[in-house]
Every structure is written in C-alpha cells, then in structure tokens.
Amino acid sequence: MSEKQRLLDAVAGLPDSANWSKIADAVLNHLANHGTPQEYAQFYVTQLTAEDLAEYANPKMDHELGDVIAEIELLYNER
C-alpha cells in the first residue's frame, strides 16, 4: 500500500463530523508513525498561526523557530 493510500485511509476513517483539527491530528499521527522526522517537523510548522510565527520573529523568550524544530526532531528520533 502506498503512503498516499495509507494517509487517505487514515483520514477516510474519521467520522463525517470531523473538523480540520481532527483531520490535522490524523495526518500528524500518520506522519509520526510512518514519516521521517523532517516530514513531521515540516508539517508541524504548518500548524503554527501567524501569531505564533510573529512571536518567533520577535521572541519574548530566547527560543528560535529553528531550535524548536530541532527539538521536535530530536524527540521524534528518541521514540
């Protein structure tokens, strides 16, 4: 079975009432279990809002977006 078909099956298994958040969760779950750390991190970044990105552009703390992505990849690799 292709990756595309697995992803389609994961989303197709959701109830018709599923909202975008549930669909995104299903995709994230699929990537976490079947994708590469880079794919997971890249998809995770797309879930950030404009406000989240603005905070990284002008951080209130010492965290930078690249550091957060690297930490996510590290945590994924430790699983």
Contacts in CASP RR format, 6 or more apart in sequence:
PFRMAT RR
TARGET T0000
AUTHOR 0000-0000-0000
METHOD contacts of the structure
MODEL  1
MSEKQRLLDAVAGLPDSANWSKIADAVLNHLANHGTPQEYAQFYVTQLTA
EDLAEYANPKMDHELGDVIAEIELLYNER
1 9 0 8 1.000
3 34 0 8 1.000
3 35 0 8 1.000
6 30 0 8 1.000
6 34 0 8 1.000
7 27 0 8 1.000
7 30 0 8 1.000
10 26 0 8 1.000
10 27 0 8 1.000
10 29 0 8 1.000
10 30 0 8 1.000
11 23 0 8 1.000
11 26 0 8 1.000
11 27 0 8 1.000
13 26 0 8 1.000
14 22 0 8 1.000
14 23 0 8 1.000
14 26 0 8 1.000
18 26 0 8 1.000
24 47 0 8 1.000
27 43 0 8 1.000
28 40 0 8 1.000
28 43 0 8 1.000
28 44 0 8 1.000
28 47 0 8 1.000
31 39 0 8 1.000
31 40 0 8 1.000
31 43 0 8 1.000
32 40 0 8 1.000
32 76 0 8 1.000
32 79 0 8 1.000
37 72 0 8 1.000
37 73 0 8 1.000
37 76 0 8 1.000
37 77 0 8 1.000
38 73 0 8 1.000
40 72 0 8 1.000
40 73 0 8 1.000
40 76 0 8 1.000
41 69 0 8 1.000
41 72 0 8 1.000
41 73 0 8 1.000
41 76 0 8 1.000
44 69 0 8 1.000
44 72 0 8 1.000
45 65 0 8 1.000
45 69 0 8 1.000
53 65 0 8 1.000
56 63 0 8 1.000
56 64 0 8 1.000
56 65 0 8 1.000
56 68 0 8 1.000
END
